[in-house]
Amino acid sequence: MITVHHLEHSRSQRIIWLCQELDLDYRVISYKRDPKTSLAPVELEKIHPLGKSPVITDGQNTVIESGAIIDYLLRNYGNGRLRPRTGSQEYDQYQQWLHYGESGAILPFMLKLYTSKLPAGTSALQPRIDSELARHLSYLESALEDVDWFVGNKFSGADIQLSFIAEIAPILYSLHDYPNLAAFRDRCHNREAYRYVLANNNFYAYGPR
Ligand SMILES: N[C@@H](CCC(=O)N[C@@H](CS)C(=O)NCC(=O)O)C(=O)O
């Protein structure tokens, strides 16, 4: 059985959602954030030394990083679902989006989050962070022109990966200027598996409002 180690209000929500989409045999162990620091509890370090979430265990295997976990689950348990055929051109696009969600796209969001907690002195950085945020949001917005999903207009693991960006973006910005991204987020929120996970797991603040 697959165990998803889930930190409340975190990116691991995506992995629970994927397990539900695939109707896998899985269980969720939930961890609470420290009320003052919002950091993960030390118990997570017993699962993986980095102490981050998501992390899954599956028999002898322990896998970290959302993108790697999505890839692992779809390769081993997907039976071809939710990803393009290996070797196809769409598979390359799928890999690009899968990586992009936790590399290029997330970086300016994390910088914004961290610098917002610092005292004065970081203001010189803000224009650069803001322009990078706008650049990445515009890129995502244009990729969704005339399509519902990022790869071949079919729902895939890449959409699950990118859903987090669409969910946290409104915390910093209105999605008013990014209607395609807002509609994408709403489509994710309307998936049956997403709704099921949310209804059975109250530890996620970025779902439908
Ligand atoms: N790139 C990693 C990010 C993992 C990560 O930083 N997770 C956050 C939650 S969203 C976390 O565990 N934070 C708690 C902490 O750093 O103590 C992934 O996508 O899995």
The ligand as a Gaussian input file, in Angstrom:
#p B3LYP/6-31G(d) Opt

LIG

0 1
 N        9.818000      20.822000      -4.338000
 C        9.265000      20.070000      -3.231000
 C        8.859000      21.043000      -2.142000
 C        8.674000      20.367000      -0.820000
 C        8.373000      21.389000       0.258000
 O        9.140000      22.351000       0.476000
 N        7.241000      21.219000       0.929000
 C        6.825000      22.136000       1.940000
 C        5.297000      22.167000       2.025000
 S        4.524000      22.909000       0.647000
 C        7.291000      21.697000       3.312000
 O        7.428000      20.522000       3.560000
 N        7.482000      22.668000       4.207000
 C        7.727000      22.440000       5.591000
 C        9.107000      22.752000       6.027000
 O        9.929000      23.201000       5.218000
 O        9.383000      22.553000       7.224000
 C        8.095000      19.248000      -3.742000
 O        7.415000      19.665000      -4.679000
 O        7.865000      18.155000      -3.224000

